[in-house]
Amino acid sequence: MEKDVAQRQRQQASYIINGDPNLKVLKDLSYPLHLQTFIEKNLQSNDEQLGWKPNTAKTYLNSLKLFLKFYRDMHAMGLQQYSELSTLQYSAVVDCINNITKALRKEVVKSKSKARRAADDKKDNLTPDDVKQYMEGNRAKEAQNILLEKHSDPSRTDHTIVRNYLIMMVALANANRTGTITSMTKDDFTAARERVKNGHHIICIDKHKTAGIYGAAELVVNPLLYRQMDIYLSFFRNASDKCQNFFINWGGTAMDRGNVMHVMTTELAALGIQKR
């Protein structure tokens, strides 16, 4: 009985180690050049389902090193019929694994940093409750009241309140990066007066950072928001100003991405919503 069990174990060990004789996977991985090619092929795969991340490759390599030690020990114990890996071969392949692992360290750190940034970004995403809180808050109501008055000679404070509110509303409606909002021009806005789809105005921004790759960016605004933006353009923003950007600073200069990000952070912080 014990003899039969031992025989089955040897057969299983032979199958695990040698596998399909036509593939000889483990035998191939016992040679440093083959191993390095195998790892690089999986790391460079364009298929997201098949390609390995650096940390995954590092984990597999460490597991392979442990298994090869077992493979080598079988050879050392006189079980050469189940293992062709000598101590010399083992040393060579382990050196290769260590070199590949060392080269992967920077990529592993990058991958972990990217994952942390993604987690932070998700944490900083606005929730539906945050949006509702802003839209029903005092700052939004104050801006709406000022817009209704249509000041012919608005103060700096009125301009800032209205502009900041409109930036927030456009951003909340589109979830665009700040670059799209800063790149919008007066002409882009005016052209959308007749560009209506499903009851919403489509503002096309041709000149923006990634236009050469992705083409024109679009901002979709409902009729009420478009009218409010039109009031801003006609009454709150100096129409004779030479700056072509739709949203401007009080001094007449174009807002940059940092300005817009500061506006959004400040508006939310005033309501107790802390986001980066």
Protein Blocks (a to p, Z undefined) as FASTA:
>chain_A
ZZmmmmmmmmmmmmmmnmpmklommmmmmpmklmmmmmmmmmmpcblklpccfklmmmmm
mmmmmmmmmmmmmmmnopamloccdfklmmmmmmmmmmmmmmmmmmmmmmmmmmmmmmmm
mmmpccfklmmmmmmmmklmmmmmmmmnopabdcfklmmmmmmmmmmmmmmmnopafklm
mmpcfklmmmmmmmcgehiacdddfbdfklmmnopadddddfklmmmmmmmmmmmpcfkb
mblbfbdcfkopacdfklmmmmmmmmmmmnopacZZ
